[in-house]
């Protein structure tokens, strides 16, 4: 009876110890190493951080990509990419892999129960038997047993489990980062494809204008009104414009290849853009007032989970200084005959607790020191991630704060150059000006129009970049996971943080 009470007491104590705390230090989130407000000055547009009639700050995190992008063709291409992109598939498999590793580590808290069965027969020589005659011994066993189950009194296994959980959560954030990156890359490549198509069309039209000018110069040359140098100069401009058109055609083909690669399959021709200016612009957003939004970016959350994992590993290293208690137990039935295994009186049980107390093991000290250094490394990586994110947002804000002024000035320049070209062409046809003036005006117009398209592309691309560098781009509804596959400790981790 006393033995049964002792056994029950030992089991109850073990269960209580399993639910105990770890020896990991209390986690405190490092201070953000960047200013709490975004940069200000002449290069920055205040409406990008304070405008109230657009999606701002915290709302960007909840703005789904389907709502941010308004062009129907682009949204369909993004949807194709999310289904077929190999990078996203790899990220999802990585999450699943670390989820399984977490479960393996968490299950280390539970004993491993094995069913055993054995049959043994042995011939004992006469000089070794207790009876002085040779004899044959027989033994049949069947039972259940737990071998070397470590009872986690000091939280070593629990700390390792917590570290595995944080690594799993870090891969989840890495998956979100991958999705944001792919969506951003698809959108930017789509815009570049549209810009190259528009520039190609512009240069094709200019090729026609150059050929028209060449025909006029050739006619005047045949009449002896202009020199051969004028004819040669005009022909060279025709060739240069054809080369520029071919260059944009090449860029268009390469952008199409990149788009197919990101989409994971060939994008149908009907989903390709006609021009950059024909696309529906994405929704207006602004950065909000505070830079604290960066702490919710997936890549920064990933770095913080890695920091939490390093913190948990310190607990495991600390627990290594203390005794390690394990238990081996078995219960079953044994008999000298197979038919007697389940008869009354054939049962047996055994338990053998073991305590291992480290006395001198320098590896334990080094492991503890290494775990502390690892945590410092993760703190540094976490702070570096925040600083990098702040710089990315500040750079985008600097571009968006000045690009409208650049666009307005460039548009005025294009209008002026176009007017100059029209007047010069009229004067040439009226024999009031030379062909050199027409060629210069055409060359200036081509360069001005190409620059205008490039600047408009820069504005649209950086508007998308602002959305992504603030942490927008993944759909919370797509991120919902099966509760059976999600570690139950996620809520506890959130409370710790």
C-alpha positions in Angstrom: 0.0 0.0 0.0 2.8 2.4 1.0 4.6 1.5 -2.3 1.5 2.4 -4.3 1.1 5.7 -2.5 4.8 6.5 -3.2 4.3 5.7 -6.9 1.2 7.9 -7.2 3.1 10.7 -5.4 6.1 10.4 -7.8 3.8 10.5 -10.8 1.9 13.6 -9.5 5.2 15.4 -8.7 6.5 14.6 -12.2 3.4 16.0 -13.9 3.6 19.2 -11.8 7.3 19.6 -12.7 6.5 19.1 -16.4 4.2 22.1 -16.2 6.8 24.3 -14.4 8.7 27.3 -15.5 12.0 27.3 -17.4 15.2 28.9 -16.4 15.3 31.2 -19.4 15.8 34.9 -18.5 12.8 37.2 -18.7 12.5 38.5 -22.2 12.5 42.3 -22.7 12.2 43.7 -26.2 15.2 45.8 -27.1 14.6 49.5 -27.6 14.0 50.5 -31.2 17.3 52.0 -32.5 15.6 54.5 -34.9 13.7 57.8 -34.4 10.0 57.5 -33.5 9.1 59.8 -36.4 9.9 59.7 -40.1 12.5 62.1 -41.6 11.3 65.6 -42.5 12.6 68.3 -44.8 12.4 69.7 -48.2 12.8 66.3 -49.9 9.8 64.9 -48.0 6.1 65.4 -48.7 4.2 65.9 -45.5 1.1 64.4 -47.0 2.9 61.0 -47.2 2.9 60.8 -43.4 -0.1 63.0 -42.2 -2.7 62.9 -44.9 -6.0 61.7 -43.4 -8.0 60.8 -46.5 -5.8 57.9 -47.4 -4.8 54.6 -45.9 -2.1 55.3 -43.3 0.2 53.6 -40.9 -1.4 50.7 -39.0 -4.1 50.4 -41.7 -1.5 49.4 -44.3 -0.9 46.1 -42.4 -4.6 45.3 -42.8 -4.9 46.5 -46.4 -5.1 43.3 -48.5 -3.2 43.3 -51.8 -6.4 42.7 -53.6 -7.7 46.1 -52.3 -4.4 47.9 -52.8 -3.9 47.0 -56.4 -6.8 48.2 -58.6 -5.8 47.0 -62.0 -7.8 43.8 -62.8 -5.1 42.3 -65.1 -2.4 42.9 -62.5 -4.4 41.3 -59.8 -5.0 38.2 -61.9 -1.3 37.9 -62.6 -0.5 38.2 -58.8 -3.1 35.5 -58.1 -1.4 33.2 -60.6 2.0 33.8 -59.0 0.7 33.0 -55.5 -0.4 29.6 -56.7 2.6 28.7 -58.8 5.7 30.6 -57.5 8.4 28.1 -56.4 9.8 30.5 -53.8 6.5 30.6 -52.0 6.1 26.8 -52.2 9.6 26.4 -50.7 8.7 28.9 -47.9 5.5 26.9 -47.1 7.4 23.7 -47.0 10.0 25.3 -44.7 7.2 26.3 -42.3 5.8 22.8 -42.3 9.3 21.3 -41.6 9.9 23.5 -38.6 6.4 22.8 -37.3 7.3 19.1 -37.3 10.6 19.8 -35.6 8.7 21.7 -32.9 6.4 18.8 -32.3 9.3 16.4 -32.0 10.9 18.7 -29.4 7.6 19.2 -27.5 7.0 15.5 -27.3 10.3 15.1 -25.5 8.4 16.0 -22.3 6.4 12.8 -22.5 7.6 9.3 -21.7 8.2 6.8 -24.6 6.2 3.7 -23.8 7.2 0.5 -25.5 5.5 -2.9 -25.6 8.1 -5.7 -25.2 7.9 -9.4 -25.6 10.7 -12.0 -25.3 11.3 -15.7 -25.3 14.6 -17.1 -24.0 16.0 -20.6 -23.7 19.4 -21.4 -22.2 21.4 -24.6 -21.5 23.3 -24.3 -18.2 26.4 -26.7 -17.8 26.4 -28.9 -14.7 29.4 -27.2 -13.1 27.6 -23.9 -13.4 24.2 -24.9 -12.2 23.1 -24.8 -8.6 22.0 -28.4 -8.7 25.2 -29.8 -10.0 23.4 -31.1 -13.1 23.1 -29.6 -16.4 19.7 -28.0 -17.0 17.7 -26.0 -19.5 16.1 -22.7 -18.4 13.1 -21.1 -20.0 11.6 -17.7 -19.7 8.8 -15.9 -21.5 8.1 -12.1 -20.9 5.5 -9.6 -22.1 5.1 -6.1 -20.8 5.1 -2.3 -21.1 8.1 -0.1 -20.2 9.5 3.4 -20.3 13.2 3.7 -20.7 15.2 6.7 -19.4 12.4 9.2 -19.4 13.9 12.5 -18.3 11.7 14.3 -15.8 12.1 18.0 -16.6 12.5 19.4 -13.1 14.7 22.3 -14.2 13.1 23.1 -17.5 15.8 22.0 -19.9 13.5 20.2 -22.3 10.9 22.8 -22.0 13.4 25.5 -22.9 14.4 23.5 -25.9 10.8 23.2 -26.8 10.2 26.9 -26.5 13.3 27.6 -28.7 11.9 25.2 -31.4 8.5 26.9 -31.2 10.1 30.4 -31.8 12.1 29.0 -34.7 8.9 27.7 -36.2 7.2 31.0 -35.7 10.2 32.7 -37.3 9.6 30.6 -40.5 6.0 31.7 -40.5 7.1 35.3 -40.7 9.7 34.4 -43.3 6.8 32.9 -45.4 4.9 36.2 -45.1 8.0 38.1 -46.1 8.4 35.9 -49.1 4.8 36.5 -50.1 5.2 40.3 -49.8 8.5 40.1 -51.8 6.9 38.1 -54.6 3.8 40.3 -54.8 6.0 43.4 -54.9 8.3 41.9 -57.5 5.4 40.8 -59.7 3.9 44.3 -59.6 7.1 46.1 -60.3 8.0 43.8 -63.2 4.5 44.3 -64.6 5.0 48.0 -64.5 8.4 47.8 -66.1 6.9 45.6 -68.8 4.2 48.2 -69.4 6.8 51.0 -69.5 9.0 49.2 -72.0 6.0 48.6 -74.2 5.1 52.3 -74.1 8.7 53.4 -74.8 8.9 50.9 -77.7 5.7 52.4 -79.2 7.1 55.9 -78.7 10.3 55.0 -80.5 8.5 53.2 -83.2 6.5 56.4 -83.9 9.7 58.4 -83.9 11.3 55.9 -86.4 8.4 56.8 -88.7 9.1 60.5 -88.1 12.8 60.1 -88.8 12.1 58.2 -92.0 9.7 60.9 -93.0 12.4 63.5 -92.4 14.9 61.3 -94.3 12.6 61.2 -97.3 12.3 65.0 -97.3 16.1 65.4 -97.1 16.6 62.7 -99.8 14.2 64.5 -102.1 16.1 67.8 -101.5 19.4 66.1 -102.0 18.2 64.7 -105.3 17.3 68.2 -106.3 20.7 69.5 -105.2 19.3 71.6 -102.4 21.2 70.0 -99.6 24.6 68.4 -99.2 25.4 64.7 -98.8 26.4 65.3 -95.2 22.8 66.3 -94.4 21.6 63.1 -96.0 24.1 61.0 -94.1 23.3 62.7 -90.8 19.6 62.0 -91.3 20.3 58.4 -92.2 22.3 58.0 -89.0 19.4 59.3 -86.9 17.0 56.8 -88.6 19.4 54.0 -87.6 19.8 55.3 -84.1 16.0 55.4 -83.6 15.7 51.9 -84.9 18.4 50.7 -82.5 16.6 52.4 -79.6 13.3 50.8 -80.5 15.0 47.4 -80.8 16.6 47.9 -77.3 13.2 48.5 -75.8 11.8 45.5 -77.6 14.6 43.4 -76.0 13.9 44.8 -72.6 10.2 44.0 -73.1 11.0 40.4 -73.9 13.3 40.1 -70.9 10.7 41.6 -68.6 8.2 39.1 -70.0 10.6 36.3 -69.1 11.0 37.6 -65.6 7.2 37.9 -65.2 6.8 34.3 -66.3 9.5 33.2 -63.9 7.9 35.0 -60.9 4.4 33.7 -61.9 5.7 30.1 -62.0 4.0 29.7 -65.4 3.5 31.5 -68.7 1.3 34.6 -68.2 -1.4 34.6 -70.8 -1.0 37.3 -73.5 -4.4 38.8 -72.7 -3.2 39.7 -69.2 -0.2 41.7 -70.5 -0.3 45.5 -70.2 -0.8 47.8 -73.2 1.1 50.7 -71.8 2.1 52.2 -68.4 -0.4 55.1 -68.6 -3.3 52.7 -69.3 -2.9 50.8 -66.0 -5.1 51.7 -63.1 -3.0 53.2 -60.3 -2.8 51.5 -56.9 -4.5 53.0 -53.9 -3.1 56.0 -52.2 -1.4 55.2 -48.9 0.9 57.1 -46.5 3.4 56.0 -43.8 1.5 57.4 -40.8 3.0 59.4 -38.0 5.1 56.8 -36.1 7.9 54.5 -37.2 6.6 51.9 -34.6 4.7 50.3 -37.4 8.1 48.8 -38.5 8.0 46.5 -35.5 5.1 44.6 -37.1 6.9 44.0 -40.4 7.3 40.2 -41.0 11.0 40.3 -41.4 11.4 42.2 -38.1 9.0 39.8 -36.3 11.1 37.0 -37.8 14.3 38.5 -36.2 12.5 38.9 -32.9 11.4 35.2 -32.9 15.0 34.2 -33.5 15.9 36.4 -30.5 13.3 34.7 -28.4 14.7 31.3 -29.5 18.2 32.4 -28.4 16.7 33.5 -25.1 15.1 30.1 -24.5 18.3 28.4 -25.3 19.9 30.2 -22.4 17.4 28.5 -20.2 18.4 25.1 -21.5 22.1 26.0 -21.0 21.4 27.1 -17.4 19.4 23.9 -16.6 22.5 21.9 -17.7 24.2 23.0 -14.4 21.5 21.1 -12.4 20.9 17.4 -11.8 19.3 15.5 -14.6 16.6 13.1 -13.3 15.4 10.2 -15.4 13.2 7.2 -14.7 13.1 3.7 -16.2 10.0 1.7 -15.4 8.4 -1.5 -16.5 5.3 -3.6 -15.8 4.4 -7.0 -17.3 4.2 -10.7 -16.9 6.8 -13.4 -16.9 6.7 -17.2 -16.7 8.8 -20.2 -17.4 6.1 -21.4 -19.8 4.3 -19.5 -22.5 1.0 -20.8 -21.3 1.6 -19.3 -17.8 2.2 -15.7 -18.9 -1.3 -14.5 -17.9 -1.9 -16.7 -14.9 -2.3 -15.4 -11.4 1.0 -14.5 -9.8 3.0 -14.1 -13.0 3.0 -10.2 -12.9 6.1 -8.2 -12.2 7.0 -4.4 -12.1 10.1 -2.4 -11.7 11.2 1.3 -11.6 14.7 2.7 -11.4 15.0 6.5 -11.0 18.5 7.9 -11.8 20.0 11.2 -10.9 23.1 12.6 -12.8 24.7 15.6 -11.1 27.4 17.4 -13.2 30.5 17.9 -11.1 33.1 18.9 -13.7 32.2 19.5 -17.3 33.7 22.6 -18.9 31.4 22.1 -21.9 28.5 23.1 -19.8 30.1 26.4 -18.9 31.2 27.1 -22.5 27.7 26.2 -23.7 26.1 28.7 -21.3 28.5 31.5 -22.4 27.9 30.6 -26.1 24.2 30.9 -25.6 24.6 34.4 -24.1 26.7 35.5 -27.1 24.2 34.0 -29.4 21.5 36.1 -27.8 23.6 39.3 -28.2 24.1 38.3 -31.9 20.3 38.0 -32.3 19.8 41.4 -30.6 22.2 43.0 -33.0 20.4 41.3 -36.0 17.1 42.5 -34.7 18.2 46.1 -34.3 19.9 46.0 -37.7 16.7 44.8 -39.3 14.8 47.7 -37.8 17.4 50.2 -39.0 17.4 48.7 -42.5 13.6 48.9 -42.6 13.6 52.5 -41.4 16.1 53.4 -44.2 14.0 51.7 -46.8 10.9 53.6 -45.8 12.9 56.9 -45.6 14.3 56.4 -49.1 10.9 55.7 -50.6 9.5 58.7 -48.8 12.3 60.9 -50.2 11.5 59.7 -53.8 7.8 60.1 -53.4 8.3 63.5 -51.8 10.1 64.8 -54.9 8.9 62.7 -57.9 5.7 64.8 -58.5 7.7 67.9 -58.8 10.1 66.1 -61.2 7.1 64.8 -63.2 5.6 68.2 -63.5 8.8 69.8 -64.7 9.5 66.9 -67.1 6.0 67.1 -68.6 6.4 70.8 -69.1 9.8 70.1 -70.8 8.2 67.4 -73.1 5.4 69.9 -74.1 8.0 72.5 -74.9 10.3 70.2 -76.9 7.3 68.8 -78.8 6.2 72.4 -79.7 9.8 73.1 -80.8 9.8 70.0 -83.0 6.5 70.9 -84.6 7.7 74.4 -85.4 11.1 73.3 -86.6 9.5 70.7 -88.9 7.2 73.4 -90.3 10.1 75.7 -90.9 12.1 73.0 -92.6 9.2 72.1 -94.9 8.9 75.8 -95.7 12.7 75.9 -96.5 13.2 78.3 -93.6 15.5 76.0 -91.5 18.0 73.2 -92.0 17.5 69.5 -91.5 20.0 69.6 -88.6 17.5 71.6 -86.5 14.8 69.0 -87.2 17.0 66.2 -86.3 18.0 67.9 -83.0 14.4 68.6 -82.1 13.4 64.9 -82.9 16.3 63.6 -80.8 15.4 65.9 -77.9 11.7 64.9 -78.1 12.6 61.2 -78.0 14.8 61.5 -75.0 12.3 63.7 -73.2 9.4 61.3 -73.7 11.5 58.3 -72.6 12.6 60.2 -69.5 8.9 61.1 -68.7 7.9 57.4 -68.9 10.8 56.4 -66.7 9.9 59.0 -64.1 6.2 57.9 -64.1 7.4 54.3 -63.7 9.6 55.4 -60.8 6.6 57.0 -59.1 4.3 54.0 -59.5 7.1 51.5 -58.5 7.9 53.5 -55.3 4.3 53.8 -54.4 4.2 50.0 -54.4 7.5 49.9 -52.5 6.0 52.1 -49.8 3.2 49.6 -49.4 5.6 46.7 -49.1 8.3 48.3 -46.9 5.6 49.2 -44.4 4.7 45.6 -44.1 1.6 45.3 -46.3 1.1 42.7 -48.9 0.1 39.5 -47.2 -3.6 38.5 -46.9 -4.6 37.7 -43.2 -7.4 35.5 -44.5 -5.0 33.4 -46.5 -2.7 33.1 -43.4 -5.3 31.4 -41.2 -4.0 27.9 -40.2 -5.6 24.8 -39.0 -5.6 24.8 -35.2 -4.7 21.2 -35.1 -1.4 22.0 -36.8 -0.6 25.1 -34.8 1.3 24.8 -31.6 -0.9 25.4 -28.6 1.8 27.6 -27.0 1.4 30.4 -29.5 -0.8 32.3 -27.1 1.6 31.9 -24.3 4.4 33.3 -26.5 2.3 36.3 -27.3 1.8 36.9 -23.6 5.6 36.6 -23.0 6.3 39.2 -25.7 
